Amino acid sequence: MITTGSIAEIQSLIRKYKAEGKKIGFVPTMGALHDGHLSLVNKAREKSDIVVSSIYVNPTQFNNQEDLQHYPRKTEQDKSLLGNCGCDILFLPSDEIMYADKSIISFDFGPLDKVMEGEFRPGHFSGVALIVSKLFNIVQPDFAFFGQKDLQQLSIIKTLVKDLLFNIEIVSVPIKRETHGLAMSSRNERLSEEDRKEAKIFYEALNAAKNIISEKKSTEEAKSKVQELFKNHKAELEYFEIVSDKDLLPKSENYLAPDTVLCIAGFIGNVRLIDNMYIIS
């Protein structure tokens, strides 16, 4: 695996591979890699000739500076995992490379970035769109791979690609879960063993809501059940929404449809977790 923090070097490599007719698959990450990330690399390996990954903890997408400071960083371990997984090029830039000057550009995605994560993390998706745009311009991939766990981010990036005419196919990869159902996330690194067990409440709540909607077609009963499960629990519920994956707006009818997705977020201590589940999987 070739590792570089130089834009000129990675672009030279990409030009050479493209001149040979090879397709480039790209997996952007913020490091602290787990099996969910590696499933993206594996998918990229299947669909592409050359797999490029990046590790960069992007400061502009953190509206909470404490969260940025505590975000896990395991660069050497990550490099080993990527190399063993078949990644061909790792782009490992510094802040000075990605933000040589303070950026003045911001993005507005209308309703897409005002609900759920956007409501509780103002400015987050503008920062995501900024860094993804930079990375897409640097790498110029044919395919880019993102996990379903960050469903709203996935919708934002698809909109970004469509509106800015990036010639890139966005590939969604299903959520990878730990044995008790917790969605794999780099943030799980900050959970104690006890907290990790407690965190399964998010998966249990999604399953309970899915069963109620599937059997009784009652969204209000599903919402009440989720709130009840979190009462007197160590985990704190931030939101639970039943939305369409097309626009992320709350669904008012036709719940038993392929686009219906249950979205949840909350805290275990000071660690914020998100998850989602489709009604029809």
C-alpha positions as CSV (number, residue, x, y, z in Angstrom):
1,M,0.0,0.0,0.0
2,I,1.3,3.4,-1.0
3,T,0.8,6.1,1.8
4,T,1.1,9.8,1.0
5,G,-0.1,13.1,2.4
6,S,0.8,14.9,-0.8
7,I,-2.0,16.0,-3.2
8,A,0.5,16.2,-6.1
9,E,1.7,12.6,-5.5
10,I,-1.7,11.0,-5.2
11,Q,-3.0,12.8,-8.2
12,S,0.0,11.6,-10.2
13,L,-0.7,8.1,-9.2
14,I,-4.4,8.4,-10.1
15,R,-3.6,9.8,-13.5
16,K,-1.3,6.9,-14.2
17,Y,-3.9,4.3,-13.2
18,K,-6.6,6.0,-15.2
19,A,-4.4,6.2,-18.2
20,E,-4.2,2.4,-17.9
21,G,-8.0,2.2,-18.0
22,K,-8.4,1.3,-14.4
23,K,-11.4,2.2,-12.3
24,I,-10.8,4.0,-9.0
25,G,-12.8,3.2,-5.8
26,F,-12.6,5.6,-2.9
27,V,-13.3,5.1,0.8
28,P,-13.0,8.3,2.8
29,T,-12.7,7.8,6.6
30,M,-11.8,9.6,9.8
31,G,-9.8,6.7,11.0
32,A,-10.3,4.5,14.1
33,L,-11.2,1.8,11.7
34,H,-13.5,-1.1,12.4
35,D,-15.2,-3.9,10.4
36,G,-17.8,-1.5,9.1
37,H,-15.0,0.5,7.4
38,L,-13.3,-2.6,6.2
39,S,-16.6,-3.8,4.6
40,L,-16.5,-0.6,2.5
41,V,-13.0,-1.4,1.4
42,N,-14.0,-4.9,0.5
43,K,-16.9,-3.6,-1.5
44,A,-14.6,-1.1,-3.3
45,R,-12.2,-4.0,-4.0
46,E,-15.0,-5.9,-5.7
47,K,-16.1,-3.0,-7.8
48,S,-12.9,-1.2,-8.6
49,D,-9.4,-1.9,-10.0
50,I,-7.6,0.4,-7.6
51,V,-8.8,1.2,-4.0
52,V,-8.0,4.5,-2.4
53,S,-8.8,5.3,1.2
54,S,-8.2,8.5,3.2
55,I,-7.9,9.1,6.9
56,Y,-8.6,12.7,8.0
57,V,-10.4,13.9,11.1
58,N,-12.1,16.9,9.5
59,P,-12.4,19.8,12.0
60,T,-15.1,21.7,10.1
61,Q,-17.8,19.0,10.7
62,F,-17.5,19.2,14.5
63,N,-19.8,21.7,16.1
64,N,-18.6,20.4,19.5
65,Q,-14.8,21.0,19.9
66,E,-14.6,18.5,22.8
67,D,-15.9,15.8,20.5
68,L,-13.2,16.7,18.0
69,Q,-10.5,16.6,20.7
70,H,-11.7,13.2,22.0
71,Y,-12.2,11.6,18.5
72,P,-10.1,8.4,18.5
73,R,-7.0,8.4,16.5
74,K,-5.2,5.1,15.7
75,T,-3.2,5.8,12.6
76,E,-0.6,3.1,12.7
77,Q,-3.3,0.4,13.5
78,D,-5.5,1.8,10.7
79,K,-2.6,1.7,8.2
80,S,-2.1,-2.0,9.0
81,L,-5.8,-2.8,8.7
82,L,-6.1,-1.1,5.3
83,G,-2.9,-2.7,3.9
84,N,-4.1,-6.1,4.9
85,C,-7.6,-5.5,3.5
86,G,-6.3,-4.7,0.0
87,C,-6.2,-0.9,-0.1
88,D,-3.8,0.3,-2.8
89,I,-3.3,3.9,-1.8
90,L,-3.9,5.7,1.6
91,F,-4.2,9.5,1.5
92,L,-3.2,10.8,4.9
93,P,-3.2,14.6,4.7
94,S,-2.6,17.2,7.4
95,D,-4.7,20.2,8.3
96,E,-2.2,22.4,6.6
97,I,-2.9,20.5,3.3
98,M,-6.7,20.4,3.5
99,Y,-7.2,23.8,5.0
100,A,-4.2,25.9,3.9
101,D,-6.4,29.0,4.5
102,K,-9.5,29.3,6.6
103,S,-12.4,28.2,4.4
104,I,-15.2,30.7,3.7
105,I,-17.4,28.4,1.7
106,S,-20.5,26.9,3.3
107,F,-23.3,24.6,2.0
108,D,-27.1,24.7,2.5
109,F,-29.0,21.5,1.6
110,G,-32.4,22.9,2.4
111,P,-34.7,20.5,4.4
112,L,-32.1,17.7,4.1
113,D,-29.7,19.3,6.6
114,K,-32.3,20.9,8.9
115,V,-33.8,17.7,10.3
116,M,-32.4,15.0,12.7
117,E,-28.6,15.3,12.7
118,G,-28.8,18.8,11.2
119,E,-31.2,20.0,13.9
120,F,-28.9,18.9,16.7
121,R,-25.5,19.5,15.0
122,P,-25.8,22.8,13.2
123,G,-23.1,23.3,10.6
124,H,-22.1,19.6,10.6
125,F,-23.2,18.8,7.1
126,S,-21.7,21.9,5.6
127,G,-18.4,20.7,7.0
128,V,-19.0,17.2,5.6
129,A,-19.9,18.5,2.2
130,L,-16.8,20.8,2.2
131,I,-14.3,18.0,3.0
132,V,-16.0,15.5,0.7
133,S,-15.8,18.0,-2.2
134,K,-12.1,18.5,-1.5
135,L,-11.4,14.8,-1.4
136,F,-13.5,14.1,-4.5
137,N,-11.6,16.8,-6.4
138,I,-8.2,15.4,-5.3
139,V,-8.9,11.7,-5.9
140,Q,-11.3,11.9,-8.8
141,P,-12.8,8.5,-8.1
142,D,-15.2,6.5,-10.3
143,F,-16.9,5.1,-7.2
144,A,-17.1,6.3,-3.6
145,F,-18.3,4.1,-0.8
146,F,-20.3,5.2,2.3
147,G,-22.0,3.3,5.1
148,Q,-25.7,3.2,5.6
149,K,-25.3,3.9,9.3
150,D,-24.8,7.6,8.4
151,L,-28.0,7.7,6.4
152,Q,-28.4,11.4,6.4
153,Q,-24.8,12.0,5.4
154,L,-25.4,9.5,2.6
155,S,-28.4,11.6,1.3
156,I,-26.4,14.8,1.6
157,I,-23.5,13.4,-0.4
158,K,-25.8,12.0,-3.1
159,T,-27.3,15.5,-3.4
160,L,-23.8,17.1,-3.5
161,V,-22.7,14.8,-6.3
162,K,-25.9,15.4,-8.3
163,D,-26.0,19.2,-7.9
164,L,-22.2,19.7,-8.5
165,L,-22.1,17.2,-11.4
166,F,-19.4,15.0,-9.9
167,N,-18.9,12.1,-12.3
168,I,-18.9,9.6,-9.4
169,E,-21.2,6.7,-8.5
170,I,-22.1,6.7,-4.8
171,V,-22.3,3.2,-3.4
172,S,-24.2,2.5,-0.1
173,V,-22.9,-0.4,2.1
174,P,-25.2,-2.0,4.8
175,I,-24.6,-1.4,8.5
176,K,-22.2,-3.7,10.2
177,R,-23.2,-4.6,13.8
178,E,-21.5,-6.0,16.9
179,T,-22.8,-9.3,18.3
180,H,-25.5,-7.6,20.5
181,G,-26.7,-5.4,17.6
182,L,-24.9,-2.1,18.3
183,A,-24.0,-0.4,15.0
184,M,-20.2,-0.3,14.5
185,S,-18.8,3.2,14.9
186,S,-15.5,4.7,15.7
187,R,-17.2,6.4,18.6
188,N,-17.8,3.0,20.2
189,E,-14.1,3.1,21.1
190,R,-15.0,5.6,23.8
191,L,-17.5,3.3,25.5
192,S,-16.6,1.2,28.5
193,E,-17.5,-2.5,28.4
194,E,-20.5,-1.8,30.6
195,D,-21.6,1.2,28.4
196,R,-21.2,-0.9,25.2
197,K,-23.7,-3.5,26.6
198,E,-26.1,-0.7,27.6
199,A,-25.9,0.8,24.1
200,K,-27.7,-2.2,22.7
201,I,-30.9,-0.3,23.7
202,F,-30.7,1.6,20.4
203,Y,-30.9,-1.6,18.3
204,E,-33.6,-3.0,20.6
205,A,-35.6,0.2,20.3
206,L,-35.4,0.1,16.5
207,N,-36.5,-3.5,16.4
208,A,-39.4,-2.9,18.8
209,A,-40.6,0.0,16.7
210,K,-40.2,-1.9,13.5
211,N,-42.3,-4.8,14.9
212,I,-45.1,-2.5,16.0
213,I,-45.3,-0.6,12.7
214,S,-45.2,-3.9,10.8
215,E,-47.9,-5.5,12.9
216,K,-50.2,-2.6,13.9
217,K,-49.2,0.1,11.4
218,S,-49.2,2.5,14.3
219,T,-46.3,5.1,14.3
220,E,-47.5,6.8,17.5
221,E,-47.5,3.5,19.4
222,A,-44.0,2.8,18.0
223,K,-42.7,6.2,19.2
224,S,-44.3,5.7,22.6
225,K,-42.6,2.3,22.9
226,V,-39.2,3.8,22.0
227,Q,-39.6,6.5,24.6
228,E,-40.7,4.0,27.2
229,L,-37.6,1.8,26.6
230,F,-35.3,4.8,27.3
231,K,-37.1,5.8,30.5
232,N,-34.9,5.0,33.6
233,H,-32.2,3.8,31.3
234,K,-28.6,5.0,31.3
235,A,-28.9,5.9,27.6
236,E,-30.5,9.3,26.8
237,L,-32.7,9.5,23.7
238,E,-32.2,12.5,21.6
239,Y,-34.6,11.8,18.7
240,F,-36.5,8.9,17.1
241,E,-38.0,9.6,13.6
242,I,-39.8,7.6,11.0
243,V,-38.8,9.1,7.6
244,S,-38.6,8.5,3.9
245,D,-35.0,7.9,2.7
246,K,-35.9,10.0,-0.4
247,D,-36.1,13.3,1.5
248,L,-35.7,12.4,5.2
249,L,-39.0,14.0,6.0
250,P,-41.4,12.3,8.4
251,K,-43.8,9.8,6.8
252,S,-47.5,10.4,7.3
253,E,-48.7,7.4,5.4
254,N,-47.7,4.2,3.5
255,Y,-45.3,3.2,6.3
256,L,-44.8,-0.4,5.0
257,A,-42.8,0.7,2.0
258,P,-39.2,0.1,0.9
259,D,-38.3,3.8,1.5
260,T,-39.4,3.9,5.2
261,V,-36.5,4.1,7.6
262,L,-36.4,4.4,11.4
263,C,-33.7,6.8,12.6
264,I,-32.5,7.2,16.2
265,A,-29.8,9.1,18.1
266,G,-28.8,9.5,21.7
267,F,-26.1,9.5,24.3
268,I,-24.4,7.0,26.5
269,G,-22.6,9.3,28.9
270,N,-21.0,11.9,26.7
271,V,-20.7,9.6,23.7
272,R,-23.3,10.3,21.0
273,L,-24.6,7.3,18.9
274,I,-26.8,7.1,15.9
275,D,-28.5,4.2,14.1
276,N,-31.2,3.4,11.6
277,M,-33.2,0.5,10.3
278,Y,-35.4,0.0,7.2
279,I,-38.9,-1.3,7.7
280,I,-38.4,-3.6,4.8
281,S,-34.9,-5.1,4.7
